């Protein structure tokens, strides 16, 4: 089954704008973005050209008391 979203981060300190969110740049720490539909086509092109890469999002571990 195809993944519907991915956590993307900009490569090489690039400013990668999200045209679906009023051209606001995606954060350097990354953002969860779609990989299907109209938006997905845009982000898959950015992955292919090397502007962004897919990473696993960092999760915060809770401390047990």
PDB file of N, CA, C and O in Angstrom, chain B, residues numbered from 101:
ATOM      1  N   UNK B 101       0.840  -1.186   0.000  1.00  0.00           N
ATOM      2  CA  UNK B 101       0.000   0.000   0.000  1.00  0.00           C
ATOM      3  C   UNK B 101       0.881   1.243   0.000  1.00  0.00           C
ATOM      4  O   UNK B 101       1.929   1.268   0.645  1.00  0.00           O
ATOM      5  N   UNK B 102       0.463   2.250  -0.708  1.00  0.00           N
ATOM      6  CA  UNK B 102       1.228   3.482  -0.822  1.00  0.00           C
ATOM      7  C   UNK B 102       1.051   4.361   0.398  1.00  0.00           C
ATOM      8  O   UNK B 102      -0.030   4.436   0.982  1.00  0.00           O
ATOM      9  N   UNK B 103       2.117   5.012   0.764  1.00  0.00           N
ATOM     10  CA  UNK B 103       2.080   5.918   1.905  1.00  0.00           C
ATOM     11  C   UNK B 103       1.366   7.207   1.486  1.00  0.00           C
ATOM     12  O   UNK B 103       1.633   7.740   0.410  1.00  0.00           O
ATOM     13  N   UNK B 104       0.465   7.706   2.326  1.00  0.00           N
ATOM     14  CA  UNK B 104      -0.312   8.896   1.985  1.00  0.00           C
ATOM     15  C   UNK B 104       0.406  10.188   2.340  1.00  0.00           C
ATOM     16  O   UNK B 104       0.223  11.203   1.669  1.00  0.00           O
ATOM     17  N   UNK B 105       1.222  10.159   3.387  1.00  0.00           N
ATOM     18  CA  UNK B 105       1.967  11.348   3.797  1.00  0.00           C
ATOM     19  C   UNK B 105       3.399  10.952   4.130  1.00  0.00           C
ATOM     20  O   UNK B 105       3.710   9.777   4.322  1.00  0.00           O
ATOM     21  N   UNK B 106       4.260  11.958   4.192  1.00  0.00           N
ATOM     22  CA  UNK B 106       5.651  11.721   4.579  1.00  0.00           C
ATOM     23  C   UNK B 106       6.156  12.953   5.317  1.00  0.00           C
ATOM     24  O   UNK B 106       5.652  14.060   5.124  1.00  0.00           O
ATOM     25  N   UNK B 107       7.150  12.746   6.160  1.00  0.00           N
ATOM     26  CA  UNK B 107       7.767  13.852   6.880  1.00  0.00           C
ATOM     27  C   UNK B 107       8.937  14.323   6.031  1.00  0.00           C
ATOM     28  O   UNK B 107       9.922  13.604   5.864  1.00  0.00           O
ATOM     29  N   UNK B 108       8.823  15.543   5.491  1.00  0.00           N
ATOM     30  CA  UNK B 108       9.822  16.075   4.570  1.00  0.00           C
ATOM     31  C   UNK B 108      10.609  17.212   5.206  1.00  0.00           C
ATOM     32  O   UNK B 108      10.050  18.042   5.923  1.00  0.00           O
ATOM     33  N   UNK B 109      11.913  17.244   4.936  1.00  0.00           N
ATOM     34  CA  UNK B 109      12.770  18.337   5.397  1.00  0.00           C
ATOM     35  C   UNK B 109      13.524  18.900   4.198  1.00  0.00           C
ATOM     36  O   UNK B 109      13.879  18.154   3.286  1.00  0.00           O
ATOM     37  N   UNK B 110      13.776  20.221   4.191  1.00  0.00           N
ATOM     38  CA  UNK B 110      14.542  20.817   3.098  1.00  0.00           C
ATOM     39  C   UNK B 110      15.998  20.347   3.126  1.00  0.00           C
ATOM     40  O   UNK B 110      16.563  20.122   4.197  1.00  0.00           O
ATOM     41  N   UNK B 111      16.591  20.203   1.960  1.00  0.00           N
ATOM     42  CA  UNK B 111      17.985  19.813   1.821  1.00  0.00           C
ATOM     43  C   UNK B 111      18.864  21.053   1.646  1.00  0.00           C
ATOM     44  O   UNK B 111      18.408  22.082   1.147  1.00  0.00           O
ATOM     45  N   UNK B 112      20.106  20.946   2.055  1.00  0.00           N
ATOM     46  CA  UNK B 112      21.141  21.940   1.752  1.00  0.00           C
ATOM     47  C   UNK B 112      20.763  23.365   2.169  1.00  0.00           C
ATOM     48  O   UNK B 112      21.134  24.321   1.488  1.00  0.00           O
ATOM     49  N   UNK B 113      20.042  23.518   3.261  1.00  0.00           N
ATOM     50  CA  UNK B 113      19.601  24.830   3.750  1.00  0.00           C
ATOM     51  C   UNK B 113      18.776  25.613   2.728  1.00  0.00           C
ATOM     52  O   UNK B 113      18.787  26.844   2.726  1.00  0.00           O
ATOM     53  N   UNK B 114      18.064  24.896   1.866  1.00  0.00           N
ATOM     54  CA  UNK B 114      17.185  25.550   0.895  1.00  0.00           C
ATOM     55  C   UNK B 114      15.923  26.057   1.582  1.00  0.00           C
ATOM     56  O   UNK B 114      15.484  25.509   2.593  1.00  0.00           O
ATOM     57  N   UNK B 115      15.360  27.093   1.025  1.00  0.00           N
ATOM     58  CA  UNK B 115      14.043  27.555   1.459  1.00  0.00           C
ATOM     59  C   UNK B 115      13.056  26.969   0.468  1.00  0.00           C
ATOM     60  O   UNK B 115      13.010  27.382  -0.690  1.00  0.00           O
ATOM     61  N   UNK B 116      12.263  26.003   0.922  1.00  0.00           N
ATOM     62  CA  UNK B 116      11.294  25.321   0.063  1.00  0.00           C
ATOM     63  C   UNK B 116       9.908  25.792   0.469  1.00  0.00           C
ATOM     64  O   UNK B 116       9.443  25.521   1.576  1.00  0.00           O
ATOM     65  N   UNK B 117       9.266  26.490  -0.430  1.00  0.00           N
ATOM     66  CA  UNK B 117       7.948  27.055  -0.132  1.00  0.00           C
ATOM     67  C   UNK B 117       6.836  26.056  -0.436  1.00  0.00           C
ATOM     68  O   UNK B 117       6.928  25.243  -1.355  1.00  0.00           O
ATOM     69  N   UNK B 118       5.787  26.149   0.372  1.00  0.00           N
ATOM     70  CA  UNK B 118       4.610  25.308   0.185  1.00  0.00           C
ATOM     71  C   UNK B 118       3.565  26.121  -0.578  1.00  0.00           C
ATOM     72  O   UNK B 118       2.932  26.997   0.011  1.00  0.00           O
ATOM     73  N   UNK B 119       3.368  25.857  -1.871  1.00  0.00           N
ATOM     74  CA  UNK B 119       2.426  26.660  -2.656  1.00  0.00           C
ATOM     75  C   UNK B 119       0.971  26.459  -2.250  1.00  0.00           C
ATOM     76  O   UNK B 119       0.098  27.217  -2.672  1.00  0.00           O
ATOM     77  N   UNK B 120       0.708  25.452  -1.439  1.00  0.00           N
ATOM     78  CA  UNK B 120      -0.662  25.177  -1.005  1.00  0.00           C
ATOM     79  C   UNK B 120      -0.973  25.841   0.335  1.00  0.00           C
ATOM     80  O   UNK B 120      -2.098  25.759   0.827  1.00  0.00           O
ATOM     81  N   UNK B 121       0.027  26.497   0.925  1.00  0.00           N
ATOM     82  CA  UNK B 121      -0.147  27.197   2.208  1.00  0.00           C
ATOM     83  C   UNK B 121       0.365  28.627   2.072  1.00  0.00           C
ATOM     84  O   UNK B 121       1.171  29.079   2.885  1.00  0.00           O
ATOM     85  N   UNK B 122      -0.096  29.335   1.054  1.00  0.00           N
ATOM     86  CA  UNK B 122       0.248  30.739   0.813  1.00  0.00           C
ATOM     87  C   UNK B 122       1.750  30.964   0.694  1.00  0.00           C
ATOM     88  O   UNK B 122       2.261  31.993   1.136  1.00  0.00           O
ATOM     89  N   UNK B 123       2.457  30.008   0.098  1.00  0.00           N
ATOM     90  CA  UNK B 123       3.898  30.097  -0.170  1.00  0.00           C
ATOM     91  C   UNK B 123       4.755  30.228   1.089  1.00  0.00           C
ATOM     92  O   UNK B 123       5.866  30.755   1.032  1.00  0.00           O
ATOM     93  N   UNK B 124       4.246  29.754   2.215  1.00  0.00           N
ATOM     94  CA  UNK B 124       5.004  29.747   3.463  1.00  0.00           C
ATOM     95  C   UNK B 124       6.072  28.653   3.364  1.00  0.00           C
ATOM     96  O   UNK B 124       5.752  27.530   2.975  1.00  0.00           O
ATOM     97  N   UNK B 125       7.325  28.949   3.705  1.00  0.00           N
ATOM     98  CA  UNK B 125       8.368  27.916   3.635  1.00  0.00           C
ATOM     99  C   UNK B 125       8.116  26.797   4.648  1.00  0.00           C
ATOM    100  O   UNK B 125       7.619  27.045   5.746  1.00  0.00           O
ATOM    101  N   UNK B 126       8.465  25.558   4.267  1.00  0.00           N
ATOM    102  CA  UNK B 126       8.359  24.484   5.244  1.00  0.00           C
ATOM    103  C   UNK B 126       9.509  24.656   6.235  1.00  0.00           C
ATOM    104  O   UNK B 126      10.596  25.080   5.845  1.00  0.00           O
ATOM    105  N   UNK B 127       9.288  24.339   7.495  1.00  0.00           N
ATOM    106  CA  UNK B 127      10.325  24.553   8.517  1.00  0.00           C
ATOM    107  C   UNK B 127      11.572  23.707   8.254  1.00  0.00           C
ATOM    108  O   UNK B 127      11.485  22.631   7.661  1.00  0.00           O
ATOM    109  N   UNK B 128      12.718  24.192   8.691  1.00  0.00           N
ATOM    110  CA  UNK B 128      13.967  23.443   8.557  1.00  0.00           C
ATOM    111  C   UNK B 128      13.909  22.128   9.331  1.00  0.00           C
ATOM    112  O   UNK B 128      14.634  21.182   9.022  1.00  0.00           O
ATOM    113  N   UNK B 129      13.034  22.078  10.347  1.00  0.00           N
ATOM    114  CA  UNK B 129      12.873  20.856  11.135  1.00  0.00           C
ATOM    115  C   UNK B 129      11.947  19.862  10.448  1.00  0.00           C
ATOM    116  O   UNK B 129      11.856  18.709  10.870  1.00  0.00           O
ATOM    117  N   UNK B 130      11.254  20.296   9.388  1.00  0.00           N
ATOM    118  CA  UNK B 130      10.419  19.398   8.605  1.00  0.00           C
ATOM    119  C   UNK B 130       8.937  19.590   8.840  1.00  0.00           C
ATOM    120  O   UNK B 130       8.508  20.298   9.751  1.00  0.00           O
ATOM    121  N   UNK B 131       8.163  18.923   7.974  1.00  0.00           N
ATOM    122  CA  UNK B 131       6.702  18.997   8.054  1.00  0.00           C
ATOM    123  C   UNK B 131       6.101  17.736   7.452  1.00  0.00           C
ATOM    124  O   UNK B 131       6.673  17.140   6.540  1.00  0.00           O
ATOM    125  N   UNK B 132       4.951  17.337   7.963  1.00  0.00           N
ATOM    126  CA  UNK B 132       4.198  16.204   7.438  1.00  0.00           C
ATOM    127  C   UNK B 132       3.408  16.695   6.230  1.00  0.00           C
ATOM    128  O   UNK B 132       2.551  17.569   6.363  1.00  0.00           O
ATOM    129  N   UNK B 133       3.691  16.139   5.051  1.00  0.00           N
ATOM    130  CA  UNK B 133       3.072  16.615   3.824  1.00  0.00           C
ATOM    131  C   UNK B 133       2.537  15.432   3.012  1.00  0.00           C
ATOM    132  O   UNK B 133       3.045  14.317   3.126  1.00  0.00           O
ATOM    133  N   UNK B 134       1.501  15.680   2.186  1.00  0.00           N
ATOM    134  CA  UNK B 134       0.878  14.593   1.426  1.00  0.00           C
ATOM    135  C   UNK B 134       1.754  14.129   0.263  1.00  0.00           C
ATOM    136  O   UNK B 134       2.549  14.894  -0.282  1.00  0.00           O
ATOM    137  N   UNK B 135       1.589  12.864  -0.102  1.00  0.00           N
ATOM    138  CA  UNK B 135       2.287  12.311  -1.267  1.00  0.00           C
ATOM    139  C   UNK B 135       1.315  11.862  -2.349  1.00  0.00           C
ATOM    140  O   UNK B 135       1.736  11.288  -3.353  1.00  0.00           O
ATOM    141  N   UNK B 136       0.028  12.111  -2.163  1.00  0.00           N
ATOM    142  CA  UNK B 136      -0.979  11.733  -3.150  1.00  0.00           C
ATOM    143  C   UNK B 136      -1.781  12.964  -3.550  1.00  0.00           C
ATOM    144  O   UNK B 136      -1.804  13.961  -2.829  1.00  0.00           O
ATOM    145  N   UNK B 137      -2.431  12.888  -4.689  1.00  0.00           N
ATOM    146  CA  UNK B 137      -3.257  13.988  -5.164  1.00  0.00           C
ATOM    147  C   UNK B 137      -2.417  15.106  -5.768  1.00  0.00           C
ATOM    148  O   UNK B 137      -1.229  14.933  -6.041  1.00  0.00           O
ATOM    149  N   UNK B 138      -3.053  16.246  -5.969  1.00  0.00           N
ATOM    150  CA  UNK B 138      -2.405  17.400  -6.589  1.00  0.00           C
ATOM    151  C   UNK B 138      -1.189  17.855  -5.778  1.00  0.00           C
ATOM    152  O   UNK B 138      -0.119  18.099  -6.337  1.00  0.00           O
ATOM    153  N   UNK B 139      -1.359  17.964  -4.469  1.00  0.00           N
ATOM    154  CA  UNK B 139      -0.240  18.368  -3.613  1.00  0.00           C
ATOM    155  C   UNK B 139       0.862  17.315  -3.633  1.00  0.00           C
ATOM    156  O   UNK B 139       2.047  17.646  -3.643  1.00  0.00           O
ATOM    157  N   UNK B 140       0.468  16.059  -3.640  1.00  0.00           N
ATOM    158  CA  UNK B 140       1.435  14.975  -3.642  1.00  0.00           C
ATOM    159  C   UNK B 140       2.335  14.987  -4.860  1.00  0.00           C
ATOM    160  O   UNK B 140       3.533  14.720  -4.761  1.00  0.00           O
ATOM    161  N   UNK B 141       1.754  15.298  -6.014  1.00  0.00           N
ATOM    162  CA  UNK B 141       2.569  15.378  -7.236  1.00  0.00           C
ATOM    163  C   UNK B 141       3.650  16.428  -7.074  1.00  0.00           C
ATOM    164  O   UNK B 141       4.795  16.200  -7.464  1.00  0.00           O
ATOM    165  N   UNK B 142       3.307  17.575  -6.505  1.00  0.00           N
ATOM    166  CA  UNK B 142       4.280  18.648  -6.289  1.00  0.00           C
ATOM    167  C   UNK B 142       5.417  18.174  -5.373  1.00  0.00           C
ATOM    168  O   UNK B 142       6.593  18.371  -5.682  1.00  0.00           O
ATOM    169  N   UNK B 143       5.056  17.549  -4.245  1.00  0.00           N
ATOM    170  CA  UNK B 143       6.083  17.130  -3.283  1.00  0.00           C
ATOM    171  C   UNK B 143       6.913  15.966  -3.806  1.00  0.00           C
ATOM    172  O   UNK B 143       8.102  15.881  -3.498  1.00  0.00           O
ATOM    173  N   UNK B 144       6.327  15.077  -4.580  1.00  0.00           N
ATOM    174  CA  UNK B 144       7.124  13.996  -5.187  1.00  0.00           C
ATOM    175  C   UNK B 144       8.151  14.549  -6.166  1.00  0.00           C
ATOM    176  O   UNK B 144       9.256  14.014  -6.267  1.00  0.00           O
ATOM    177  N   UNK B 145       7.803  15.616  -6.892  1.00  0.00           N
ATOM    178  CA  UNK B 145       8.781  16.266  -7.781  1.00  0.00           C
ATOM    179  C   UNK B 145       9.911  16.887  -6.972  1.00  0.00           C
ATOM    180  O   UNK B 145      11.074  16.808  -7.370  1.00  0.00           O
ATOM    181  N   UNK B 146       9.580  17.509  -5.833  1.00  0.00           N
ATOM    182  CA  UNK B 146      10.634  18.110  -4.983  1.00  0.00           C
ATOM    183  C   UNK B 146      11.560  17.025  -4.435  1.00  0.00           C
ATOM    184  O   UNK B 146      12.765  17.246  -4.321  1.00  0.00           O
ATOM    185  N   UNK B 147      11.012  15.851  -4.094  1.00  0.00           N
ATOM    186  CA  UNK B 147      11.839  14.735  -3.604  1.00  0.00           C
ATOM    187  C   UNK B 147      12.771  14.271  -4.721  1.00  0.00           C
ATOM    188  O   UNK B 147      13.967  14.080  -4.502  1.00  0.00           O
ATOM    189  N   UNK B 148      12.219  14.093  -5.911  1.00  0.00           N
ATOM    190  CA  UNK B 148      12.999  13.599  -7.044  1.00  0.00           C
ATOM    191  C   UNK B 148      14.125  14.549  -7.420  1.00  0.00           C
ATOM    192  O   UNK B 148      15.225  14.101  -7.743  1.00  0.00           O
ATOM    193  N   UNK B 149      13.869  15.861  -7.385  1.00  0.00           N
ATOM    194  CA  UNK B 149      14.906  16.825  -7.755  1.00  0.00           C
ATOM    195  C   UNK B 149      15.911  17.054  -6.632  1.00  0.00           C
ATOM    196  O   UNK B 149      16.965  17.644  -6.869  1.00  0.00           O
ATOM    197  N   UNK B 150      15.607  16.598  -5.407  1.00  0.00           N
ATOM    198  CA  UNK B 150      16.548  16.720  -4.297  1.00  0.00           C
ATOM    199  C   UNK B 150      16.372  17.945  -3.415  1.00  0.00           C
ATOM    200  O   UNK B 150      17.225  18.214  -2.570  1.00  0.00           O
ATOM    201  N   UNK B 151      15.290  18.695  -3.586  1.00  0.00           N
ATOM    202  CA  UNK B 151      15.046  19.870  -2.746  1.00  0.00           C
ATOM    203  C   UNK B 151      14.658  19.489  -1.325  1.00  0.00           C
ATOM    204  O   UNK B 151      14.968  20.204  -0.373  1.00  0.00           O
ATOM    205  N   UNK B 152      13.972  18.351  -1.192  1.00  0.00           N
ATOM    206  CA  UNK B 152      13.557  17.853   0.121  1.00  0.00           C
ATOM    207  C   UNK B 152      13.889  16.366   0.206  1.00  0.00           C
ATOM    208  O   UNK B 152      14.088  15.703  -0.812  1.00  0.00           O
ATOM    209  N   UNK B 153      13.944  15.855   1.430  1.00  0.00           N
ATOM    210  CA  UNK B 153      14.121  14.419   1.608  1.00  0.00           C
ATOM    211  C   UNK B 153      13.154  13.930   2.665  1.00  0.00           C
ATOM    212  O   UNK B 153      12.693  14.689   3.517  1.00  0.00           O
ATOM    213  N   UNK B 154      12.859  12.646   2.589  1.00  0.00           N
ATOM    214  CA  UNK B 154      11.961  12.015   3.551  1.00  0.00           C
ATOM    215  C   UNK B 154      12.784  11.529   4.728  1.00  0.00           C
ATOM    216  O   UNK B 154      13.810  10.872   4.556  1.00  0.00           O
ATOM    217  N   UNK B 155      12.316  11.864   5.938  1.00  0.00           N
ATOM    218  CA  UNK B 155      12.963  11.362   7.153  1.00  0.00           C
ATOM    219  C   UNK B 155      11.885  10.842   8.087  1.00  0.00           C
ATOM    220  O   UNK B 155      10.695  11.094   7.895  1.00  0.00           O
ATOM    221  N   UNK B 156      12.321  10.117   9.095  1.00  0.00           N
ATOM    222  CA  UNK B 156      11.413   9.704  10.166  1.00  0.00           C
ATOM    223  C   UNK B 156      11.305  10.875  11.135  1.00  0.00           C
ATOM    224  O   UNK B 156      12.327  11.415  11.561  1.00  0.00           O
ATOM    225  N   UNK B 157      10.079  11.280  11.494  1.00  0.00           N
ATOM    226  CA  UNK B 157       9.950  12.395  12.439  1.00  0.00           C
ATOM    227  C   UNK B 157      10.516  12.022  13.797  1.00  0.00           C
ATOM    228  O   UNK B 157      10.374  10.891  14.262  1.00  0.00           O
ATOM    229  N   UNK B 158      11.158  12.990  14.418  1.00  0.00           N
ATOM    230  CA  UNK B 158      11.688  12.762  15.758  1.00  0.00           C
ATOM    231  C   UNK B 158      10.539  12.779  16.745  1.00  0.00           C
ATOM    232  O   UNK B 158       9.710  13.688  16.744  1.00  0.00           O
ATOM    233  N   UNK B 159      10.506  11.773  17.574  1.00  0.00           N
ATOM    234  CA  UNK B 159       9.458  11.705  18.593  1.00  0.00           C
ATOM    235  C   UNK B 159      10.083  11.973  19.945  1.00  0.00           C
ATOM    236  O   UNK B 159      11.234  11.615  20.195  1.00  0.00           O
ATOM    237  N   UNK B 160       9.333  12.588  20.791  1.00  0.00           N
ATOM    238  CA  UNK B 160       9.817  12.827  22.146  1.00  0.00           C
ATOM    239  C   UNK B 160       9.431  11.652  23.008  1.00  0.00           C
ATOM    240  O   UNK B 160       8.290  11.191  22.982  1.00  0.00           O
ATOM    241  N   UNK B 161      10.378  11.179  23.761  1.00  0.00           N
ATOM    242  CA  UNK B 161      10.109  10.047  24.635  1.00  0.00           C
ATOM    243  C   UNK B 161       9.672  10.575  25.987  1.00  0.00           C
ATOM    244  O   UNK B 161      10.284  11.480  26.554  1.00  0.00           O
ATOM    245  N   UNK B 162       8.612   9.994  26.481  1.00  0.00           N
ATOM    246  CA  UNK B 162       8.126  10.394  27.795  1.00  0.00           C
ATOM    247  C   UNK B 162       8.870   9.622  28.867  1.00  0.00           C
ATOM    248  O   UNK B 162       9.161   8.434  28.727  1.00  0.00           O
ATOM    249  N   UNK B 163       9.163  10.328  29.929  1.00  0.00           N
ATOM    250  CA  UNK B 163       9.829   9.703  31.062  1.00  0.00           C
ATOM    251  C   UNK B 163       8.802   9.094  31.986  1.00  0.00           C
ATOM    252  O   UNK B 163       7.824   9.745  32.351  1.00  0.00           O
ATOM    253  N   UNK B 164       9.018   7.846  32.366  1.00  0.00           N
ATOM    254  CA  UNK B 164       8.105   7.220  33.305  1.00  0.00           C
ATOM    255  C   UNK B 164       8.527   7.599  34.719  1.00  0.00           C
ATOM    256  O   UNK B 164       9.710   7.600  35.062  1.00  0.00           O
ATOM    257  N   UNK B 165       7.537   7.916  35.513  1.00  0.00           N
ATOM    258  CA  UNK B 165       7.832   8.275  36.918  1.00  0.00           C
ATOM    259  C   UNK B 165       7.898   7.064  37.790  1.00  0.00           C
ATOM    260  O   UNK B 165       8.135   7.181  38.992  1.00  0.00           O
TER     261      UNK B 165
END
